[in-house]
Amino acid sequence: MFGTLTARTDLLDEERTARYKACYCGLCRSLRDRHGQLAGLTLNYDMTFLVLLLSSLYEPEERAGDEVCIAHPFKSRPWFSNDITAYAADLNVALGYLKCADDWNDDGSLLSAAEGAALARAYRRVCDRYPRQCRAMAEGIGTLSELERQKRESPDEAAAAFGALMGKLFVLRDDRWQDTLRAMGTELGRFIYIMDACLDLDSDALRNRYNPFRRRYGLDNALYFREILQMLLGQCLRSYDRLPLVQDKDLLDNILCAGVWTRFDQKYSDARGSQDGTGPV
């Protein structure tokens, strides 16, 4: 369910692409430093987006450098990080642990059980630091699991559960921006859940897995799905536009207005013939 919030680097110049990659590397570095090498396997671009968003809003002091790592042992990579990077790294680990636990409960996956056991100590540390966020994650994933168990074909219910989870993760501080961030995160979470369901419909139907759009399997869904996603993303962008963002706003705009449509445009052809990859919103 993660991996939607990626940049369209082909629309960025070399300098801005390097900045984006340095944020990703900084998050990876923070994950491994704080929680061990295995924690790096939970890395995803959605948390990179959260680092860019909250850093642009709060502008914390940054640390930067160049170094090799286990993933790139032969060439040093630039990175930057800050206190928000550490926050995102902790959330990343907690989400990774809960996903492993959910996969074990749903599918009896021994690999997920082993990965979850390896992340358990780190997860407990994160729960101590951020009890509100961890409680929201556990409740949201639990609700989604129950909807899947009941095979509830209600996209709104499932999307609302994931949206509520995301909305609470976007709120870092109790301040004047918390309501706007919560609203943005909630709508973005709804968008991500629906996007994932749209992209996985065929494979879920073939493997007899839960998908709230199961009844639409085999239909021409491109325009139907795009219109739903445009509406959800538009609601997210209304909150996003209320935030006073300057630093890295071009990267955030790229992700929200272009990058989020990459996988959709690869899978579906727009019935109106729009193939520019930007996903009109």
Disulfide bonds with the S-S distance in Angstrom:
none
